[in-house]
């Protein structure tokens, strides 16, 4: 029996390794590896795969959000520029409308002033003509009275009329 044990023991002089023990340990090690693979390594790898997919999904979502934010930022900037341009256009239109309205008001005021000046000049001319006519009538009447008192002689109505008209013409030319 000793020889069988010697055969199964390698390096017996040093303390030796038993081949049977090695096979038993190798068997249990392989069983342990199989169990670890089934109950620890598989679920661990599944969890790692899930985590990797989750992180990849989060990275994709973050990239998508970043792209959407950039697009929204560009859209907001474009809208802001458009609103600024529209506001500038409205301001320019309002200034132009104000300037045109100012010109219209000034032109209307000039026309009204010209009309009032012409109306006043026409009124003055009419009043002047009325005053001259009234003056001529008064002068004619006074002339007749003066002439009839100064000259006691009788003058024909025709001669008297001629004298009055001559006098009126002289008064009109002096003015």
Secondary structure as GFF3:
##gff-version 3
##sequence-region A 1 175
A	DSSP	alpha_helix	2	8	.	.	.	ID=ss1
A	DSSP	beta_strand	9	10	.	.	.	ID=ss2
A	DSSP	beta_strand	17	18	.	.	.	ID=ss3
A	DSSP	alpha_helix	19	35	.	.	.	ID=ss4
A	DSSP	pi_helix	36	41	.	.	.	ID=ss5
A	DSSP	alpha_helix	42	150	.	.	.	ID=ss6
A	DSSP	alpha_helix	157	174	.	.	.	ID=ss7
###
